[in-house]
Amino acid sequence: MRSIVIFAAASLALLPLVANAQSGTSTQTKATTSMSSTDVDTMWAKIKGSWTQTKGAVKEQWGKLTDDDLMQIQGRREELVGKIQTRYAISHEQAEAQVSGWEQKYHSM
């Protein structure tokens, strides 16, 4: 019985250390995977300039977007977010999150 009490007390003492280690990891991951606004602006300037080639990747990611949608978007990020929001009936925040995830993937190509 005594060993169970000691084990439980030791486990409770380690909980804050484990929680801090986990939160530190997620913070580091977020810091390394997020792009600066300058990087995003530069990337979208390139996307806009090569929209004819890029819209294939966009269509692959969001198949519900029509050709008319892609013509209206013309490489503009906010237009893309709005069209995704409309076509998929999701919130603006969800559409933003999807586009941000796609940006990360596109940026790493």
C-alpha positions in Angstrom: 0.0 0.0 0.0 2.8 2.4 0.9 4.5 1.9 -2.6 1.2 2.9 -4.3 1.0 6.2 -2.3 4.7 7.0 -3.1 4.1 6.2 -6.8 1.0 8.4 -6.9 2.7 11.3 -5.2 5.7 11.0 -7.6 3.3 10.9 -10.6 1.5 14.0 -9.4 4.8 15.9 -9.0 5.8 15.1 -12.6 2.5 16.3 -14.2 3.5 20.0 -14.4 6.8 19.0 -16.0 5.0 16.9 -18.6 2.5 19.6 -19.4 5.2 22.2 -19.8 7.2 20.0 -22.1 4.1 19.3 -24.3 3.1 23.0 -24.5 6.7 24.0 -25.3 6.8 21.5 -28.2 3.5 22.8 -29.7 4.7 26.4 -29.3 8.0 25.5 -31.1 6.1 23.7 -33.8 3.8 26.6 -34.4 6.7 29.0 -34.5 8.6 27.0 -37.1 5.5 26.3 -39.3 4.0 29.7 -39.4 5.0 32.1 -42.2 5.5 35.9 -41.7 3.0 38.2 -43.4 5.8 39.3 -45.7 6.3 35.7 -46.8 2.6 35.3 -47.4 2.4 38.5 -49.4 5.3 37.5 -51.5 3.9 34.1 -52.1 0.5 35.4 -53.1 2.2 37.9 -55.5 3.8 34.9 -57.2 0.5 33.0 -57.2 -1.3 35.9 -58.8 1.4 36.2 -61.4 1.2 32.5 -62.3 -2.5 32.0 -61.6 -3.0 29.9 -64.8 -0.6 27.3 -63.5 -1.6 27.6 -59.8 -5.4 27.3 -60.3 -4.9 23.6 -61.0 -3.5 23.0 -57.6 -6.3 25.1 -56.1 -8.9 23.1 -58.0 -7.3 19.9 -56.8 -7.5 21.0 -53.2 -11.0 22.5 -53.4 -12.9 20.5 -56.1 -16.2 22.3 -55.5 -14.7 25.5 -56.9 -16.0 26.1 -60.4 -14.0 27.4 -63.3 -16.0 30.7 -63.0 -14.9 30.9 -59.3 -11.3 30.4 -60.3 -11.6 33.2 -63.0 -13.1 35.5 -60.3 -10.4 34.7 -57.7 -7.5 35.5 -60.1 -4.9 34.7 -57.4 -6.4 36.9 -54.7 -6.3 35.3 -51.3 -9.4 36.9 -49.8 -11.4 36.0 -52.9 -10.2 32.4 -52.5 -11.2 32.4 -48.8 -14.6 33.8 -49.7 -15.3 31.3 -52.4 -14.3 28.4 -50.2 -16.5 29.7 -47.5 -19.4 29.9 -49.9 -19.0 26.6 -51.8 -18.3 24.5 -48.7 -20.8 26.4 -46.4 -18.1 26.9 -43.6 -17.2 29.8 -41.5 -14.7 32.4 -42.5 -12.3 31.1 -39.8 -12.5 27.6 -41.2 -11.9 28.8 -44.7 -8.9 30.9 -43.5 -7.5 27.8 -41.7 -7.8 25.7 -44.9 -6.1 28.3 -47.0 -3.3 28.8 -44.4 -2.7 25.0 -44.4 -2.6 25.0 -48.2 -0.2 28.0 -48.1 2.2 26.0 -45.8 2.0 23.0 -48.2 2.4 25.2 -51.3 5.3 27.2 -49.8 7.2 23.9 -49.1 7.0 22.8 -52.8 
